[in-house]
Amino acid sequence: MVNPRQTLKDMVNTIKLAKKSDKDDYMQHLRLVLLGIAGIGGIGFIIEFTFAVINLGHG
């Protein structure tokens, strides 16, 4: 059975141990996330554009 008091203690200890990211880490993560979003968007655009061109040929 889960002990709620122990679980709460563990959560508090985890928060105490966690350190806040500095600006450089934050900017690096932000850059990677934006690059990933742009990459997925670019792949989606290429697929959409390819199917649009194929449908124009059969129009």
C-alpha positions as semicolon CSV with decimal commas, in nm:
position;residue;x (nm);y (nm);z (nm)
1;M;0,000;0,000;0,000
2;V;0,122;0,351;-0,081
3;N;0,202;0,569;0,218
4;P;0,082;0,923;0,137
5;R;0,307;1,083;0,399
6;Q;0,618;0,911;0,259
7;T;0,516;0,998;-0,096
8;L;0,478;1,365;-0,002
9;K;0,818;1,358;0,173
10;D;0,977;1,208;-0,138
11;M;0,820;1,478;-0,355
12;V;0,951;1,756;-0,129
13;N;1,301;1,603;-0,128
14;T;1,299;1,579;-0,507
15;I;1,198;1,943;-0,542
16;K;1,473;2,046;-0,297
17;L;1,735;1,856;-0,498
18;A;1,622;1,989;-0,837
19;K;1,822;2,285;-0,960
20;K;1,691;2,559;-1,181
21;S;1,838;2,561;-1,531
22;D;2,060;2,852;-1,616
23;K;1,992;3,068;-1,919
24;D;2,236;2,880;-2,144
25;D;2,071;2,544;-2,074
26;Y;1,728;2,696;-2,126
27;M;1,827;2,853;-2,458
28;Q;1,982;2,527;-2,579
29;H;1,666;2,331;-2,494
30;L;1,449;2,599;-2,654
31;R;1,662;2,588;-2,970
32;L;1,635;2,208;-2,989
33;V;1,258;2,211;-2,935
34;L;1,206;2,480;-3,199
35;L;1,431;2,293;-3,441
36;G;1,226;1,976;-3,383
37;I;0,898;2,159;-3,439
38;A;1,035;2,319;-3,757
39;G;1,161;1,982;-3,880
40;I;0,825;1,812;-3,829
41;G;0,651;2,109;-3,994
42;G;0,890;2,094;-4,289
43;I;0,829;1,721;-4,337
44;G;0,452;1,780;-4,322
45;F;0,480;2,062;-4,575
46;I;0,683;1,849;-4,817
47;I;0,431;1,564;-4,793
48;E;0,134;1,801;-4,841
49;F;0,306;1,976;-5,133
50;T;0,396;1,645;-5,298
51;F;0,039;1,518;-5,283
52;A;-0,091;1,855;-5,410
53;V;0,140;1,833;-5,713
54;I;0,040;1,469;-5,778
55;N;-0,331;1,561;-5,766
56;L;-0,278;1,851;-6,006
57;G;-0,136;1,606;-6,259
58;H;-0,449;1,387;-6,240
59;G;-0,683;1,687;-6,213
